[in-house]
């Protein structure tokens, strides 16, 4: 991965960015790969440079509901800045692509060394909270077609392409419908 292509990393001062990247390893995110589970301690943080990750709240008796997305604008594992090891959601790769991966121990070291990383992550946590608030409002008040349109636009934005892979099950998780056949009709 010749260029960083992750906004959080690119915003760091050069010395902090170089040190962080030296501690990271490049990985490929595979479609449908589960990167974390709720209640289980995180092992790694991920800074996507391509592709995107869905943050899914599990709901008993259903596939869950997507409450956020992470693309190259952010990272998976931001809860660690709060000292919380377990994420509250399942992290599921919805768009394959590359990412920088760092162990939790390595991330904590970098966080202790970089006030710029701390500031950036605090701002990013606010973005995640705002994203989840918008998702909750959309899930509650918008009709299924509007939810699907919102989800497709968010996915397109993170895929950085007009073409990306999506299944009915993935769309249903993103828009939360009990009946995936409704999505099949909407998608054509």
Order of alpha helices (4+ residues) and beta strands (2+ residues): alpha-alpha-beta-beta-beta-beta-beta-beta-beta-alpha-alpha-alpha-alpha-alpha
